Amino acid sequence: MAKPANMLVIVTEKLLLKKIVQIIDAAGATGYTVVDAGGKGSRNVRSSGQPSVSDTCSNIKIEVLTDNREMAIKISDEVAAQFFDDYSGIAYLCDAEVLSAHKFCGPEGC
C-alpha cells in the first residue's frame, strides 16, 4: 500500500553533512539518504565525488522523506538559515508516495 509523503532534497557541500544530519534528527525525521552529487549552479561547476586531494570539496544530495510538509519546511528553513549564505546549496520539496509504507509508518501503523 502506498502512502503519500514529502521528499525534501538538499544538495550542498559534503563538509556540512554532520551538521545537517543533526538538524534532520532534531526535527524528528526518522531517516535520510545521502549520495555523492555534482553539477553546475550559481557557484560554478562542482565535481561528483571523483578522487581528489580532499573530498571535502565534493557535493552531496540528502533526501529526507517526511509524512508532513511542515517538518520538511522546518528542516529546509533551518539548513538555509545556518548555511546557504556562506556555502553552496539548494533545497527543494517534492511530492512522493512511499511504496513500502509499513517501514515508513513504523510499528504503530499509518
N, C-alpha and C positions, 0 to 999 in steps of 0.2 A: 504494500500500500504506500503510495506517495504522500508526502506531507509538504505543504508549502513552507518555504524558508527564505531568508535573505542571505545573500552571499556578499560579504564585504571583501573587497580586494584592495590590498595595499602594496604598491610597488615602490621600493625605496632602497637605500644603501644598506648593505649587509651589516655594517658595523652597528646599526640601530636595532638589530634583531632582538637581543635580550631585553632592551628597554621596552620595545613594542609588545613583546610577549607578556611582560609584567602588566601592561595596560589591558591587554586582552583578558588575562586571568582575573585581574581586579574587577573587570566589568561583569564577570560571571560566565563568560563563554566557556564551553566545555571542551573545545579543541580548535585546532587550526592546522593548516598545511603550508609548508614553506618549500619553494622551489627556486633554483637559480633563474635569474632573468637578465635580459639585456634589451637594448633598443635605443631609440632616439627620442629626445624630448627637448624641452626648453633649456636644459643644461647640457646639451650635446649628446654624442653617442657614448653609450656605456657597454662594456663587454658583457658577455653572457656567462661569465664564470670560467672562461678559458684560463689555463695556467698563467700566472704572472708572479711578480716578485711578492706581492701581498694580495690576498683575496679580500681584504677589507675594502678594496676599491670596486668590488663587484656589486651587483644589484640582486635583490630577491623579490619574489612575489609571495605575499602571505594571503591565504584565503581563509576566511572565518565564516562558518555557517551559523546563523542565529535564527531563533524561532520568532524574534520580533525585531522590527525595524529600529525601534528606539535604542536597543543595545548596540546595533551596528553603527548608528549615528553617534552614539556616545563614544565608542571606540575611535571612530574616524575623527571626531572633533578633538579628542584628547591628543591623538597622534599628530594631527595637523598643527595644533597649538604649540606642542612641545618641539616639533622637529622641522616642519616644512618651510620655515623661514630661513633655516641655516643648512638644510640638507635637501638633496633632490628627492622628490616623492610625489605620488599621486594616490588618491583613494577613490574608489567608485563602488557603487552598490548595484547588485543585480537581483532580480527575482530568480528563485531556484525551486526545484522540487527534489526533496530527499527521497530516494527510492528505497533505501534501507532504513525506513523510518523507525523501526524497532530499536536501532542503535542510536539514532538521533534523539529520540524521545526519552530514552532512559528506562529504568525498570518500572517506574510508575505509569508509563504509557503516555500517549499524546492527549 
